[in-house]
């Protein structure tokens, strides 16, 4: 038995608690329960507020990217809270295998943890062969269940976003979301987890308690770096702010990013001869996941809900604005998402740019001029997020964008 196998066998035997970052609440909660089911006891970090940023800045250089500062700060703040047995706790960071934050700053976390919590292992979750000695092993069944967790998380996020602005009682949408989450969790740990149509129907019926009027509120899209565009901690509760300003939020699905990664693997093979073996599996995985997203969209036909944009449409729209060879960070995905949103009627978009992420500034903020030329009615607010940026300044800039909506609609 290898050292890695012995390490993770002992981890499961001791029921070591593994802390994971707070990024996508619906998705992460489901994925944590999936790993717990298979012996890896997981918990999403709960520490929020200014303490996370200040702690991150204390242990990570301020020139590092904003998400790296936040994740490191949240891990250390959580461990400093005194809630955990540090001899039986670990932290987990995902790695995509690309050239950016999600692959490379696990070393920053380890450096920060070395003096404070040397007994706490820093684990990696990746399918790219990175961090092999401390890379969390998973079986094909875990991978399959993980994909379904992403799909259910996407559906849950989509239904929640579309009903949240129209709830008749404060907290109504949150209560429904929690009930649906518990329903899916029960099936994950029991039977019926793969009965997708039945589970989707349950989710739709649950959110149908909130009626969406024929004249909907202005829809605002959110794009950008994957951590900042989803994490309320990173974007200062952007979704909640937009709802409070009378908007309906449109978040892209997490599955879009996974499909984007699979397309990049295929493009690397075609352009550079890389991934000679793995691209075959990436191509097959793409077809399977694309089919799953289309089945999800079909379930929303005839309902009061709008499905996510079809990824093939997003992919084809790339040719209108940027080359698919631009793949660092979120690469061609960000401008392609914005084009697709605008053509689908979501003309008002917040583009989230984290400090220290040059690729996302180029493919996000840097693409606004050609995007406006292609879609003159598009209304984009590029918002920078960093430890020193104030929530008030960010919200004031977004309010300027929202004032254009009011002017356009004659309010």
C-alpha positions in Angstrom: 0.0 0.0 0.0 1.4 3.4 -1.0 1.9 6.2 1.5 -0.9 8.2 -0.1 -3.3 5.2 0.3 -2.3 4.7 3.9 -2.8 8.4 4.6 -6.3 8.6 3.3 -7.3 5.3 4.8 -6.3 6.6 8.2 -8.1 9.9 7.4 -11.4 8.0 6.8 -10.8 5.7 9.8 -10.4 8.6 12.2 -13.3 10.5 10.6 -11.1 13.5 10.2 -13.2 16.7 9.5 -12.3 18.2 6.2 -13.0 22.0 5.8 -13.9 23.3 2.4 -14.2 27.0 1.2 -17.6 28.7 1.1 -18.0 29.3 -2.6 -21.3 28.0 -4.0 -23.5 27.2 -1.0 -26.1 25.0 -2.8 -23.4 23.0 -4.7 -20.8 22.8 -2.0 -23.4 21.5 0.6 -24.4 18.7 -1.7 -20.8 17.8 -2.7 -19.8 17.8 1.0 -22.6 15.4 1.8 -21.6 13.2 -1.1 -18.0 13.0 0.1 -19.2 12.4 3.7 -21.4 9.5 2.4 -18.2 7.9 1.1 -16.2 8.3 4.3 -14.7 11.7 4.0 -16.4 13.9 6.6 -16.7 17.4 5.1 -17.9 20.7 6.3 -18.2 24.1 4.5 -16.4 27.0 6.3 -18.8 29.4 8.0 -16.5 32.4 9.0 -17.4 35.5 7.2 -16.9 39.3 7.4 -13.9 41.6 7.5 -11.9 39.1 9.7 -11.5 36.8 6.7 -9.9 39.5 4.6 -7.7 40.8 7.4 -6.5 37.3 8.3 -5.8 36.5 4.7 -3.7 39.7 4.3 -1.8 38.7 7.4 -0.6 35.4 6.0 -0.7 36.0 2.2 1.2 38.8 0.3 -1.2 41.6 -0.7 -0.1 41.3 -4.3 -1.6 37.8 -4.5 -4.9 37.4 -6.1 -8.0 38.3 -4.1 -9.5 34.7 -4.1 -6.3 33.3 -2.7 -6.3 35.8 0.1 -9.9 35.1 1.0 -9.7 31.3 0.9 -6.5 31.3 3.0 -8.0 33.8 5.4 -11.2 31.8 5.8 -9.3 28.6 6.5 -7.1 30.2 9.2 -10.0 32.1 10.7 -12.1 29.0 10.9 -9.2 27.0 12.6 -8.6 29.9 15.0 -12.2 29.9 16.2 -11.5 27.1 18.6 -14.4 25.0 17.3 -12.3 22.1 16.0 -10.0 19.4 17.2 -6.9 20.5 15.3 -5.3 17.0 15.5 -8.3 15.6 13.6 -9.0 18.4 11.0 -7.8 19.0 7.5 -8.6 21.6 4.8 -9.3 20.9 1.1 -8.7 23.1 -2.0 -9.8 22.3 -5.5 -7.4 22.5 -8.4 -8.5 22.8 -12.1 -5.1 22.1 -13.7 -4.9 25.4 -15.5 -2.4 28.2 -15.0 -4.3 30.3 -12.5 -5.3 30.5 -8.9 -7.3 27.3 -8.7 -4.2 25.3 -9.5 -1.3 27.2 -8.0 -2.0 28.8 -4.7 -2.4 25.6 -2.7 1.3 26.3 -1.8 0.3 29.7 -0.4 -2.2 27.9 1.9 0.4 25.5 3.0 2.9 28.2 3.7 0.3 30.1 5.8 -0.6 27.0 7.7 2.9 25.8 8.4 3.6 27.9 11.4 0.1 28.3 12.8 -1.3 24.8 12.2 1.4 22.4 11.2 -0.7 19.4 12.3 -3.5 20.3 9.8 -3.0 18.7 6.4 -3.8 20.7 3.2 -5.5 18.4 0.7 -6.2 18.8 -3.0 -9.2 17.8 -5.1 -8.3 17.5 -8.8 -8.5 15.3 -11.8 -5.3 16.7 -13.4 -2.7 14.6 -11.5 -1.6 17.6 -9.3 -0.5 17.3 -5.7 -0.5 13.5 -6.0 0.6 12.7 -2.4 -2.2 14.7 -0.9 -4.8 14.5 -3.7 -8.1 13.2 -2.4 -8.8 9.8 -4.1 -12.3 9.2 -5.6 -14.0 6.4 -7.3 -16.0 6.5 -10.6 -19.2 6.3 -8.5 -18.1 9.4 -6.5 -17.3 11.2 -9.8 -20.8 10.3 -11.1 -22.5 11.4 -7.9 -20.5 14.6 -8.0 -21.7 15.4 -11.5 -25.3 14.9 -10.3 -24.7 17.2 -7.3 -23.5 19.9 -9.7 -26.7 19.5 -11.8 -29.0 19.6 -8.8 -27.1 22.5 -7.4 -27.5 24.4 -10.7 -31.2 23.7 -10.9 -31.6 24.8 -7.2 -29.6 28.0 -7.9 -31.6 28.8 -11.0 -35.1 28.3 -9.4 -34.0 30.2 -6.3 -32.7 33.2 -8.3 -35.9 33.4 -10.4 -38.3 33.2 -7.4 -36.3 35.2 -4.8 -37.4 38.6 -6.1 -41.1 37.7 -6.0 -41.5 36.1 -2.6 -44.5 37.3 -0.6 -42.9 36.7 2.7 -39.3 37.4 3.6 -37.3 34.3 3.7 -39.8 32.2 1.8 -37.4 31.3 -1.1 -34.7 30.5 1.5 -37.0 28.1 3.3 -38.0 26.4 0.0 -34.3 26.1 -1.0 -33.5 24.4 2.4 -36.4 22.0 2.0 -35.3 21.0 -1.5 -31.8 20.6 -0.3 -32.9 18.2 2.4 -35.0 16.3 -0.1 -32.0 15.8 -2.4 -29.8 14.9 0.5 -32.2 12.2 1.6 -32.1 10.7 -1.8 -28.3 10.9 -2.0 -28.1 8.9 1.3 -31.0 6.6 0.4 -32.7 5.8 -2.9 -33.8 7.8 -5.9 -30.8 10.1 -6.3 -30.5 9.2 -10.0 -34.3 9.6 -10.7 -33.5 13.0 -12.3 -36.9 13.8 -13.8 -38.7 13.0 -10.6 -36.3 15.1 -8.5 -36.5 18.0 -10.9 -40.3 17.9 -10.8 -40.2 18.0 -7.0 -37.9 21.0 -7.1 -40.1 22.8 -9.6 -43.3 22.1 -7.7 -41.6 23.3 -4.5 -40.6 26.7 -5.9 -44.0 27.0 -7.7 -45.3 28.2 -4.3 -43.8 31.6 -5.4 -45.6 32.9 -8.5 -43.5 34.9 -11.0 -45.6 37.7 -12.5 -45.9 38.0 -16.3 -44.0 41.3 -16.2 -40.8 40.3 -14.5 -38.2 42.6 -12.9 -35.1 43.6 -14.9 -32.8 40.7 -15.2 -29.1 41.3 -14.4 -26.4 38.8 -15.3 -23.3 38.1 -13.3 -20.1 36.9 -15.0 -16.4 36.9 -14.1 -13.8 34.8 -12.2 -15.4 31.6 -10.9 -14.9 32.3 -7.2 -15.8 35.9 -7.1 -18.9 35.7 -9.3 -20.5 33.0 -7.0 -19.1 33.7 -3.5 -21.1 36.1 -1.4 -18.0 36.5 0.8 -16.0 37.6 -2.2 -18.5 39.8 -4.0 -20.0 41.4 -0.9 -23.4 39.8 -1.2 -23.8 41.0 -4.8 -26.9 38.8 -5.5 -28.7 40.1 -2.4 -27.9 43.7 -3.3 -29.3 43.3 -6.8 -32.5 41.8 -5.4 -32.8 44.6 -3.0 -32.5 47.0 -5.9 -35.5 45.4 -7.6 -33.6 43.1 -10.0 -33.7 39.4 -10.9 -30.3 37.8 -10.8 -29.0 35.5 -13.6 -26.0 33.4 -12.5 -24.4 31.1 -15.2 -24.5 27.5 -14.2 -21.4 25.8 -12.7 -21.8 23.1 -15.4 -20.9 25.8 -18.0 -17.4 26.1 -16.4 -16.9 22.3 -16.4 -18.0 22.1 -20.1 -15.6 24.9 -20.8 -12.7 23.0 -19.3 -13.6 19.9 -21.3 -13.7 22.0 -24.6 -10.3 23.4 -23.7 -8.9 19.8 -23.4 -10.2 19.0 -26.9 -8.8 22.3 -28.3 -5.4 21.6 -26.8 -5.3 18.3 -28.7 -6.4 19.8 -32.0 -4.0 22.8 -31.8 -1.0 21.5 -30.0 -1.2 17.7 -30.0 -1.6 17.6 -26.2 -3.9 15.3 -24.2 -3.6 12.5 -26.8 -5.3 10.0 -24.5 -7.3 12.2 -22.1 -9.0 14.2 -24.9 -11.0 11.2 -25.9 -12.5 11.0 -22.4 -12.9 14.7 -22.3 -14.8 14.6 -25.6 -17.1 11.8 -24.4 -17.6 13.6 -21.1 -18.6 16.7 -22.9 -21.3 14.9 -24.9 -22.7 13.3 -21.8 -22.7 16.5 -19.6 -24.2 18.6 -22.5 -27.0 16.0 -22.9 -27.6 16.2 -19.1 -27.9 20.0 -19.2 -30.3 19.8 -22.1 -32.5 17.3 -20.3 -32.6 19.8 -17.4 -33.6 22.6 -19.7 -36.3 20.5 -21.2 -37.8 19.9 -17.7 -38.4 23.7 -17.5 -40.4 23.9 -20.7 -44.0 25.0 -20.0 -43.1 26.2 -16.5 -42.7 29.8 -15.2 -38.9 29.3 -15.3 -36.2 30.1 -17.9 -33.4 27.5 -18.3 -29.7 28.3 -18.5 -28.3 29.2 -21.8 -27.4 26.2 -24.0 -23.7 25.7 -23.8 -23.3 24.9 -27.5 -24.8 28.4 -28.2 -22.3 29.9 -25.8 -19.5 28.0 -27.5 -20.6 29.1 -31.0 -20.9 32.7 -29.9 -17.2 32.6 -29.2 -16.4 33.0 -32.9 -18.2 36.4 -32.8 -15.9 38.0 -30.2 -12.8 36.0 -29.3 -10.7 32.9 -30.2 -11.1 29.6 -28.3 -7.4 29.6 -27.9 -7.8 32.2 -25.2 -8.3 29.9 -22.2 -6.3 31.3 -19.3 -8.6 31.8 -16.3 -12.2 31.8 -17.6 -10.8 32.8 -21.0 -13.2 32.8 -23.9 -16.1 31.8 -21.6 -16.6 35.3 -20.1 -17.1 37.3 -23.3 -19.1 34.4 -24.8 -21.4 34.3 -21.8 -22.0 38.0 -22.1 -22.8 37.8 -25.8 -25.2 35.0 -25.2 -26.9 36.8 -22.3 -27.3 40.0 -24.4 -28.8 38.1 -27.3 -31.1 36.3 -25.0 -32.4 39.5 -23.5 -30.2 39.9 -20.5 -28.5 43.1 -21.5 -27.4 44.3 -18.1 -24.4 42.5 -16.7 -22.0 42.8 -13.8 -18.5 41.6 -14.6 -16.6 40.7 -11.4 -12.9 41.2 -11.6 -10.7 40.1 -8.6 -7.5 41.9 -7.9 -4.4 40.1 -9.1 -6.2 38.2 -11.9 -4.8 39.7 -15.0 -6.4 37.1 -17.4 -9.9 37.9 -16.2 -9.3 41.7 -16.5 -8.3 41.1 -20.1 -11.2 38.7 -21.1 -13.7 40.6 -18.9 -13.1 44.3 -18.6 -10.8 44.4 -21.6 -13.5 43.0 -23.9 -16.2 45.5 -23.1 -15.4 47.8 -26.1 -15.7 45.0 -28.7 -18.7 43.6 -26.9 -20.4 47.0 -27.0 -19.6 47.2 -30.7 -21.2 43.8 -31.3 -24.1 44.3 -28.9 -24.8 48.1 -28.7 -27.6 47.7 -26.2 -25.4 45.9 -23.7 -24.9 47.6 -20.3 -21.8 46.3 -18.5 -20.5 47.3 -15.1 -17.0 45.9 -14.5 -16.5 45.8 -10.7 -13.1 45.3 -9.1 -13.0 43.2 -5.9 -10.0 43.4 -3.6 -9.3 43.7 0.2 -9.2 47.5 0.1 -12.3 48.1 -2.1 -15.3 49.3 -0.1 -18.7 47.8 -0.5 -20.2 51.3 -0.8 -18.1 52.2 -3.8 -18.8 48.9 -5.6 -22.6 49.3 -5.0 -22.5 52.9 -6.2 -21.0 51.8 -9.4 -23.6 49.1 -9.9 -26.3 51.7 -9.1 -25.1 53.8 -12.0 -25.7 50.8 -14.3 -29.1 50.2 -12.7 -30.0 53.8 -13.4 -29.6 53.1 -17.1 -32.2 50.3 -16.7 -34.7 52.7 -15.1 -34.0 55.3 -17.9 -34.5 52.7 -20.6 -37.7 51.4 -19.1 -39.0 54.9 -18.5 -39.2 54.6 -14.7 
